[in-house]
Each structure stands twice: as structure tokens, then as C-alpha cells.
Amino acid sequence: MAATATPVLDLFRDLAAIPSPSGRERAVADRALAFLRDMGLEPTEDDAGARIGSDMGNIHVALPPTDGGGTPIFLNAHLDTVPPTAPIDPEVRNGIVVNRNDTILGADNKAAAAVMLAAVADVVRGGRPHAGVELVLTPMEEVGLRGAKEFDTSRLRAKVGYCYDHAAPIGNVVLAAPTQRSVRFRFVGRAAHAGIAPEEGRSAIVAAARAIADMPLGRIDAETTANVGIVKGGIAGNIIPPECTVEAEARSRDAGRLREQVQAMLDAATFAANLAECELESRIEPEYEGYRFSRSDPAVRLAARALEACGREPVYIESGGGADANVWNTRGLQCVNLCNGMAEIHTASEHIAASDLDAMLDVTLALIDAARNPPQTSTIGGA
């Protein structure tokens, strides 16, 4: 049975159908800007796109508070997706929004964007009282949170915010997220003819393979993961490969364990390079810093109050993934990641229940209402 069409469902299907892989978000950005301007709002777009390789900048719009008191809040979603490999044609099957074609749906993160835009429309058109609401829509989240990193947070009046960027049922509240480090290795060997003089060569691919085999990868412990994602090397089948690059990552919610994991990967690469008589170049780059909230922090309590007002029992979880929230929290803001029901993201099986779009709209409006009479303030979260 098809779900009953609602404004937020229609808006989500509209946004999802617009391809917006990281760096090419212009069309969906224009749709969001038009939606906001149709309400008489004046959104702004910064020049971050030119600095990070995107055709859109960060979009920001602020609704001034309607009365005194309360806590202003900001809502955040990203408009880019992982690259689709086929057209996106959203349809509702038995109450579930899926893509007719064999690729992503884009619920990550357009389900959040649709809900937040719909909430802003409800506030503006319904004259809903509030303590101040802001919306930030970012590009290039999927490739290192690049849009958020370039956003000038001094533009925000609100210091408490919420993003919806974790694939889990509504009611789940992310209390902690990891720090991520990207690790790149370049093994440099010596080319030689593979059939005539193989002993004169030094195989960079053999060195890289040995290194990868020796690295602790996958789920290391409850806090820590590591992965090798890209391996490139070689010239031809009859040439001993003189160069091979390996791109990897490590994440952990524990700073000490992250240092240990990165060092273990470096040690494995160094040992393998020496064994194969190759040179090794390594580079470690910070992608984002982790954070941790407690259940008693006001931003978390505000989220719990909104969920309970909608009949949802809060469930507190820790994440292995990063989101724009990592950037906001590192900069001294207080941003909680709330789960919105999207599932199997980044795959051709990605989906979200139509009812969850409406339910998350209710949660967002409850957040706005609760922020007019927030919990008492105290120290919030730390990286």
C-alpha cells in the first residue's frame, strides 16, 4: 500500500531525485534556496565552494526569535551524496521510499534536509513561536566534512544545534563520535624486466602487499577501526613495479588507541619496505576530531525532551562515523547527532520509511518548542 503523500515526503522525493555527488551540488542547492526564498526568507551562500572544489557554498538562513528567553538552535544537513551509479527515481513501496534504479537513494542526507526545510516552512507559515532557529546546509560532507570546515561559525547566533546524520531508528541519540586520521603510504622500489632480470628489481607492490597483510585492520576493538581503501601501483605485467601507493584510515573514540593504531600501521609499512628493499614515504592527515556528550548535558536533555514529547524513548549510542557535528563540536558549539530512520546508506538498498519523514518533522518541531524553555545550562561535551 502506498504511503499518503505529505509535504515533507514530496519535498524529499524532489530533493533526492536531483543528483548531487560531492562537488556537484549546485542543482540541489538552487532547489533549497528557491524553497527558502519562496517563504520570504533571505538565505545567504558563502564562497566555500571555490576553496574546496564544489559548485556550491554553505547555505545559511536565520529566523530571528519571536520572543525573549529560551535557547536559539541551529539545524544542519549536508546536500552532497556519495556518487550515484544510475539515475535516482524515488518511489514509495509499501510505505518505504526506495530508488527504482540500482543505486543510492540519497536519504543520506537529503531526508534530513527535507525535514529541516519543512520545519522552517512550518515555523514561518504557521507563525510558530521560537527562541531563534537557524539552518546550515553544507557541501562535500562525504569527502571529509569540507563544507562545514569552511563555514564561519561566528555567523551563528545559536550555539546549540542538531544534525540528523546517522543510520539508525528515530530515538537514537549519538553521544560520541570518533577522531579520524587518514594515512597515505608511497612505496618506491626499482623497475626491471620481469622476465629477463627480475632480481634487479625491487617490487613496490610486494612491499605494499606485505604491509597491508601485517596491518591490524577492520574492527580493532569497541572504540577503534581501520581500513585500507585504495591501492594503486605498477606499470605493466612484465615490469617489476617501481611504485605503489596505499590510502588508509584509522578511527577511534579513544585518543590513545587511535595513536596506537596509526603507529601499528606505520610500523607494518616500515618493516615491509625494509624487507623488500624499498623506500617508504608516509603522510598522516587529520580528517576530524571526536567528541563526547553525557546524558545530562543540556543539548542532549533538550533532544530527549523533544523525543519524549513525540512518544519516542531516547536510546543513547556511540558512533563509528563522522558527521558535520564533529566540526561544530570541535569549534566550541554543541551539536548533537540524532538518528532519523534512514537505513543501508551508501548502497543500492538505501531506504527510509515515509512515516519516519513525518515523525522526524514532529521531532524537529518539538525541539523548536522545547528550546523556548530549555534545561539549565552546564558544561557540554568535549572532543
Secondary structure, DSSP 8 states (H G I E B T S, - for coil): ------HHHHHHHHHHTS--BTT--HHHHHHHHHHHHHTT---EE-SHHHHHT-S---EEEEE--SSSSS--EEEEEE--BS--SS---EEEETTEEEESSSS---HHHHHHHHHHHHHHHHHHHHT---S-EEEEEES--TTTSHHHHHS-GGG-S-SEEEE--S-S-TTEEEEEE-EEEEEEEEEE-B--BTTT-GGG-B-HHHHHHHHHHHS--EE-SSSEEEEEEEEEE-S-TTB---EEEEEEEEEESSHHHHHHHHHHHHHHHHHHHHHTT-EEEEEEEEEE--EE--TTSHHHHHHHHHHHHTT---EEEE-SS--HHHHHHHTT-EEEEE--S-BSTTSTT-BEEHHHHHHHHHHHHHHHHHTTS--------B-
